């Protein structure tokens, strides 16, 4: 009877060793993986036009700044006609963009145009493992003492957007 009891203890040690080695594998593979891919974006697609024209135009923009820092800095001599502006991650419903540009390429003085974009954020929980998704909707623009013309073309942000706001200089 003693030998039988020792044999069972030996098997218990083997089972315990098996469980200790296999539990990490079960715990790591037992979790649900998140495969959700959001179609929402946090970038505002902006295109530039001449005031009164409907054709896309390149402008000599030196930089675009927000209260939290510079979001665009001129890299080439040629102007730009399209720009992606990030929404403010710390503010609930608006963002300010200040465009520094020269009216003529030979000018020494820069012109400062300010654009305020208001929006609604809609948060939704996908799952406890995936986290949340954020939708930016109801874009509206307000001019802040500038001579810029603006028009909201598409008022919600998705990753497939090519244009959300038209700006005319």
Secondary structure, 3 states (H helix, E strand, C coil): CHHHHHHHHHHHHHHHHHHHHHHHHHHHHCCCCCCCCCCECCEEEEEEECCCCCCECCECEEEEEECCEEEEECCCCCCECEEEEECCCCCCCEEEEEEEECCCCCCCCCEEEEEEEEEEEEEEEEECCCEEEEEEEEEEEEECCCCCEEEECCCCCECCCCCCEEEEC
